[in-house]
Amino acid sequence: TLDSVRASLIRQEETIIYSLIERTQFAVNGEVYDKRGATFAEGDIADALKSNPAGCSFLDMMLYETEQCHARARRYLSPEEYPFFPGDVAPPALPPLAYPEIIRDDGQNINDQILAAYLDFVVPRGCAPGDDGQHGSTAIADIACLQALSRRVHFGKFVAESKFAADADAFRDLAARGDVPGIHALLENVAVEDNVVRRAMLKAVTFGQDAFSGMDPGYKVEPTLVASIYRNMIIPLTKQVQVTYLLERL
């Protein structure tokens, strides 16, 4: 139901905020993202990454190896999880689970856009400039952020399915006419979006300060940054996923 979907989205807010708190304690550390950087030895790069003509960053390597490990624990068999390297997912070491068929498999994975938005928008705004040498911790924190953001954005498929179930005839009519703006308008609820942004900002205020400190140390992650990430990144990408999902579904 739409209520259960919204409850899951609310829980995911905390995961996203805590992961941002972890990442923003480190500097930008641009070498972690340098495709030609010297952060790690070339021999450490998996064969699957060596063929990329753009090169391979330390984050690429860490994210790839993390996904290989998580795939063996069947993470990417879940309809809520999407790998950043979908072309090379390790086979699970555990037997598959029987997930309820709530959404259709539309083959949509926009993690490349999520990664680009994260590096272009989140990191430079949330982290201090420069390099503090904490490259390993930075990459690990990046991965937690990226996985949380990916799950939240792709969860838009569940939102779209719930909204379709509530007004199937209207969505079918719009899809039959190829009316993408109409589908977008039917999906959009500005009041709900505003509430999401406000709630995420309030949680950042609550989680991002020391309630027992006699001083004002500032926030661990700026609440306005969290609000901006939701307003300018998460919500638009989620809408994109929803519209594409419904067009494919119908």
N, C-alpha and C positions, 0 to 999 in steps of 0.2 A: 504494500500500500504506500501511498504518498507519505503518510505519517511515519511509517517505519523507515522509508528512504531518508526523510528529513532528520530523523533521530540519528541515523548513521552519519549523515553529513555534519551534524553538530558534534558528534564524538570525534570526527576526523579533524575538526578545528583545533582541538587540543594537541593532537599529534603534530600537526603542521606548526603550531606556535612553539611547542617545545623543541622541535627540530631546528627552527629558526633561531631560538635562543642559543642552542649549541653551536650553530654555525657562526653567528655574529660575534662570538667571543674571540674569534680569530680574525686576522687581517685578510685582505683580499687574496693575497698569496697567488698572484697571477701565474706563476710558474707551474702551478698545479694544472692549469688549463692550456698550457703552451704545447701545441702539437709537435713542436720541434725542440722542446725543452730538455734539459739535462737532469731532471729530477730523479730519473731512474735509468738503469742500464737497458740498452736496447734488447739485450738477451732475455729480459723479463717479459717482453711483449708476447702475448699469445699469437700463434700463427694466424688466427682469424682476424687479428687487428693489423698485422703487418701489411696486408694487401691494400689498406686504405691509403690512397694517394695523398690525402690531406695530412697524414701523419697520425700519431697517437699520443695523447696526453697522459699524464699520471692518473687523472680522474678517469679517463677512458679505461685504462688498464684495471684500476681498482673496481670500477663499476662493472666491467665485464666479468672479472673473477668473482665478484660478489653475486652476480646473477647466476653464474654457473653453479655456485654452491646452493643458492636458494632454490634454483630449479630442481636440484636433486631432492630437495625437501618438498617438491611439488607446488611451490608457490605460484607458478605461472599456469597451473591447471585451474586456479580459481578465476572465475569470470570477473573478479574485481581487480586483478593484478595484470600489469602489462610490462613486459621487459623493454629495456632500452636497446637491446641487441636481439630483436625478434628473429633474425635470421640464423642465430646460433644458440639455441636454448638447449641445455643439457637434458638428457632423459631423466625422469624422476627415479629415485632409488626406492621409493615407496609406491605401493599400489594406488591407483587413482581413487578419489572420493566421488561420491554421487552428489553433484550439486543440482539443486532445483533449476529447471530451465525457465528463468524469469525473463531474460533478455535474449534477443537473437544475436548470433555471431555475425557482425557486419564487417569483420576484418579491419576495423579502424584502430589505429594506434598512432597517436600524435606526440609521442614522447620526444621526437626530434624538435618539435616546436616548444615543448615544455622545457627541454634542456637549454635551448637557445634563449628563451625568455628568462630562465633562471640566471644564466650567466650574464645576460645583458641588463636585466632589470633588478634582480634581487641582490646578487652579490655586491655590485658596486654601491648600492644604496644602503645596504645593511651592515657592511663590514668596513673597518678602518682601512684607509689606503696603505699600501706598502706590503712588506713581507716580514713576517715574524718567525719564519723558519718552521712553523708547525704544519708542514705539508701533508703528513700522514693523517693527523687529526682533522685537518681541513677536508681532505677527500672523504674520510669516513662520515663527517658531518654533512657534506654535500650529498652523499648517497642517501642518507636518511631523509633529507629534505626532498630530494628528487623523487624518491619512492612515495613519500606522503603526498606530494603534489600530483604525481601521476595517478595515484589511486583516486584522489579527490576529483580531478578533471574527468577521468574516464567513468567515474560513477555517474556522470551525466547521462549515461545510457539508461541507468536504472530510473533516473528522474524522468527521462523522456518516455520510457515505457509506462510508468505510472500515470503520467499526464495523458498519454495516448489512451490508456484504459478508461480514463475519466471522461474523455471527449473524442471517441474514436471517429465518429462520423465527420466531425469538423476537420480533423487531421487528414482523413482520407480524401476529402474534397480538395483541400489545399494541395496535397501531394499529387493528386490527379491532374491538377492545373499547373503543377510545377511552380507553385507560388512560395518561393523560399522566404521572402519578406513576411508573408502571411503566417507561415509556420513559426518563424522567429517571433512574430508579435504574439501568437497564441501561447508560445512557451514562456514569454517574458512576464514577469511579475515584479515590477519596480519596487513595490512596498516590501516584498519578501527579500529582494536583493539588498535593499537598504538595511533591513534588519540583520541580515547575514554580516554585512560589513560592520555595523555597530557592535554586534555581539562579538565578532572576532577582535575588534579593537578593545572592547572591555575586557576580554579574556587576556589579551596581551598586557593590559594594565595590571590585572590581578596576578597573573603568573610571572610577570617580568619585574617584580620588585620584592624586596625582603621585608616581610610584614613585621619582623622582630628587630629591625635595625632602627636605632635612634637617629640615624642620619638619612639624608635623601641621596642615595647613591645613583639615582637615575634608573632608567629601565634597562633590562637585559636585552630587550629588543624593542625598538621604538614602536609604540602602538599605531602611530600614523603610517609607518612602513607596512605593518600587517594589514591595515585597512586598504592601503594602496595596492598591495599584492592581490588582495581579493577583488578590489574594484577593477583594476587594470590588467590583471593576468588570469586569475582563477576563473572569475565569472565569464569573461569573454571566451576563453578556451572551452569552458564547459558548455556554453551555448553552441559553439561550433560543433562539438561532439554530439550534442542533442539533435541539431538540425540534420547533420549528416546521417545519424542513426535512423531518424524517422524517414528520411528520403529513401534510404536503403531498405528499411523495413517495409515501406508501403509501395 
